Amino acid sequence: MEILATETEQLIKDTAKKVFFVDGNIHATTQDIADAAGINRASIHYYYRSRKKLLDTVLQEAMIEMQTKIQSISEQAITFREQTEKFIEFFLERSLQHPYLEMFIITELNANPELAALALNKEEREARVKDVTEGIEGEVKAGAMKPIHPAQFMITLISLCSFPFLGQTLLRHILSMDKETYVKFIMERKNVIMKLIFLDA
């Protein structure tokens, strides 16, 4: 029975992630999630007690997954440029699979600012900034980048990766692109972003 319970709990989380991250139904109710999972709403309340607890759980897992991947990239014995390229690849590929994930994260963090602490602790933040600072300095010295504050670099990089997903409904309308064309457009972003950051890309 315990295995079945665990499977049900995982089913609820997986379904919630699909509803929120893939379908874009950020305001989905527990009934919506239960219907999508093919279970009754009482099961969701049994495992998660409330919609907020379920949202907090999937948000925490999404943020931990992202930080784990970023940490993995930063620990690889590769150049700063290669790390940047791998980050862009990861971000775009993840967002293509879950096109509304960034919108979900921003919406939930705006509603619950205390959850931002899940991203990185003080020591991890300082280590990340140190790595970025040293990477930028090396590229600037080599003549491959213009000088830029590490915080400005990180905000710019994340913005260049995330905005096409955050604004996809409006952008597709403005650019007159169907979904398939827009996906191809997104897949070209890595090279575009690299050329914007590195002078010799």
ZIGIDA-V265021 format. One record per pair of residues at least 24 apart in sequence whose ideal C-beta (glycine too) atoms are under 7 Angstrom apart, sorted by the first residue. I is the first residue (numbers start at 1). J is the second residue. Records with the same first field share a line. If there is no record, write none. Layout:
I: J ; J
This chain:
8: 39 ; 43
9: 47
11: 37
12: 37 ; 43 ; 44 ; 47
13: 57 ; 58
16: 54 ; 58
17: 58
20: 58 ; 100 ; 104
21: 98 ; 100 ; 101 ; 104
22: 98 ; 99 ; 100
24: 99 ; 100
26: 100 ; 103 ; 104 ; 107
55: 108
56: 115
59: 105 ; 108 ; 115
60: 118
62: 101 ; 105
63: 105 ; 118 ; 119
67: 119 ; 120
74: 131
80: 135 ; 138 ; 139
81: 139 ; 198
84: 197
85: 190 ; 194
88: 161 ; 190 ; 193
89: 190
91: 161
92: 161 ; 186 ; 189 ; 190
95: 165
96: 183 ; 186
99: 165 ; 168
102: 162 ; 165 ; 166
103: 166
139: 198
144: 198 ; 199 ; 200
145: 197 ; 198 ; 199
160: 193 ; 196
161: 193
164: 189
